[in-house]
Amino acid sequence: QYIAYVAYPLDLFEEGSVTNMFTSIVGNVFGFKALRALRLEDLRIPPAYSKTFQGPPHGIQVERDKLNKYGRPLLGCTIKPKLGLSAKNYGRAVYECLRGGLDFTKDDENVNSQPFMRWRDRFLFCAEAIYKAQAETGEIKGHYLNATAGTCEEMIKRAVFARELGVPIVMHDYLTGGFTANTS
């Protein structure tokens, strides 16, 4: 067993591309049959390279600012059952949670666009639930709409539709969505 430390000059990487970075570091090497036991133990990304990624604003402060909630924990939940509800009943569950005092709700990662609840219908009913709960409580409410899709184009289409509805928060499954979707 051996440990090798490898350093690459930044000029070898496309700015802002996680896909290129991992392809360059592990893509070809992990394909060699002679290196079946090879593992990547650690990866350190220099701040100069990290700054080339133009990701969305994130973190607890952004969440607090969007919801106008400070000085206390944010309260939220994932809607259950995660699968099987119609879009209308799903929206009702969102409304009841938000009206009952939660700050936000979220889709489960499995909730995409199944035959019993298409994404567009879910987005519409959830937006309606948010606005109704806000009107009744006088508080800003949120729901994380899952925009995960089979292609980056479809994911972006869903996110744009959410924005058009006035829903400021979307989510996507970063693990299964892939590196390119994460930075799109």
JOFEN-V277363 format. One record per residue. N is the residue number from 1. RES is the residue in one letter. NEAR is the number of other C-alpha atoms within 10 Angstrom. Layout:
# JOFEN-V277363
N/RES/NEAR, N/RES/NEAR
This chain:
# JOFEN-V277363
1/Q/4, 2/Y/4, 3/I/9, 4/A/6, 5/Y/6, 6/V/7, 7/A/8, 8/Y/9, 9/P/6, 10/L/13, 11/D/8, 12/L/10, 13/F/18, 14/E/14, 15/E/17, 16/G/16, 17/S/18, 18/V/18, 19/T/17, 20/N/16, 21/M/17, 22/F/14, 23/T/14, 24/S/15, 25/I/16, 26/V/13, 27/G/13, 28/N/10, 29/V/14, 30/F/16, 31/G/11, 32/F/10, 33/K/9, 34/A/9, 35/L/10, 36/R/10, 37/A/8, 38/L/16, 39/R/10, 40/L/10, 41/E/8, 42/D/7, 43/L/10, 44/R/6, 45/I/10, 46/P/9, 47/P/8, 48/A/10, 49/Y/15, 50/S/13, 51/K/11, 52/T/12, 53/F/13, 54/Q/12, 55/G/11, 56/P/9, 57/P/8, 58/H/8, 59/G/8, 60/I/9, 61/Q/13, 62/V/11, 63/E/16, 64/R/16, 65/D/10, 66/K/14, 67/L/17, 68/N/13, 69/K/16, 70/Y/11, 71/G/6, 72/R/7, 73/P/9, 74/L/14, 75/L/11, 76/G/17, 77/C/16, 78/T/16, 79/I/18, 80/K/14, 81/P/10, 82/K/13, 83/L/16, 84/G/14, 85/L/14, 86/S/17, 87/A/20, 88/K/17, 89/N/15, 90/Y/25, 91/G/23, 92/R/17, 93/A/19, 94/V/30, 95/Y/26, 96/E/15, 97/C/21, 98/L/27, 99/R/20, 100/G/11, 101/G/14, 102/L/17, 103/D/23, 104/F/22, 105/T/23, 106/K/21, 107/D/25, 108/D/20, 109/E/17, 110/N/12, 111/V/20, 112/N/21, 113/S/16, 114/Q/12, 115/P/9, 116/F/11, 117/M/20, 118/R/14, 119/W/20, 120/R/15, 121/D/16, 122/R/23, 123/F/26, 124/L/17, 125/F/19, 126/C/31, 127/A/22, 128/E/19, 129/A/26, 130/I/26, 131/Y/18, 132/K/16, 133/A/23, 134/Q/18, 135/A/13, 136/E/9, 137/T/14, 138/G/9, 139/E/17, 140/I/17, 141/K/27, 142/G/28, 143/H/27, 144/Y/20, 145/L/27, 146/N/26, 147/A/27, 148/T/26, 149/A/20, 150/G/12, 151/T/13, 152/C/18, 153/E/12, 154/E/13, 155/M/20, 156/I/16, 157/K/14, 158/R/21, 159/A/23, 160/V/15, 161/F/16, 162/A/23, 163/R/13, 164/E/10, 165/L/14, 166/G/12, 167/V/23, 168/P/15, 169/I/17, 170/V/19, 171/M/17, 172/H/21, 173/D/16, 174/Y/14, 175/L/9, 176/T/13, 177/G/16, 178/G/14, 179/F/15, 180/T/14, 181/A/21, 182/N/17, 183/T/16, 184/S/12
